Amino acid sequence: MKTFPQFALAIILLLGSLAFAQVKITTTSLPEGTVQTPYSVAIDTKGGETPFKWSSVGLPGGLTLKPSKDTRSATLTGTPTKTSTYQFDLSVEGHGGHMSTVDYTLTIQGGTSHSAALTWSAGAKNITGYNIYRSTTSGGPYGQLNSSLLSSNSYTDTDVAGGTTYYYVATEVDNKGDESGYCAQAVAVIP
């Protein structure tokens, strides 16, 4: 009969150590991100015994899961490549096999779209169209933007990046297919 209290104490200690061995992911939601903008958020845990094994299913393109040095947390990091709302799972397995999984929803929003609207004076009457050229260096070299001859004297460049300055020139093409020299350079500063 004297061993009963010791036996009960041993059961209590065993149950206490089992509760400690269970790892739980405590980060339950994620902030929104923006396409083509670096993203990083820590995924934290409590309980459990390291080392932990981290895994993911269905991560958005451009993002990876990187465990911390002590494996107690991980970082969801990278640059999202596509605008969408994603659903994916992150799991952590603690020493001893206990696993915690969280289903996440992450919205990646579109970035700010920019464009440069260009117009120029119409040329001679025998002009059949125009070509538009762009550079990020004043004075060129320029690369042609249009794949076919432009019939009007305006063009909108939608393939521009924020924080960049672009330099544009246009040429005229006559009914013989001869192309003029560049017109005066125009400058577009994209905020």
Secondary structure, DSSP 4 states (H G I P E B T S, - for coil): -THHHHHHHHHHHHHHHHHHT--EE-------EETTS-EEEEE-EESS-SPPEEEEESPPTTEEEEE-TTSS-EEEEE---S-EEEEEEEEEE-TTS-EEEEEEEEEEEPPPP--EEEE-----TTEEEEEEEEESSTT---EE--SS-BSSSEEEE----TT-EEEEEEEEEETTS-B------EEEE--
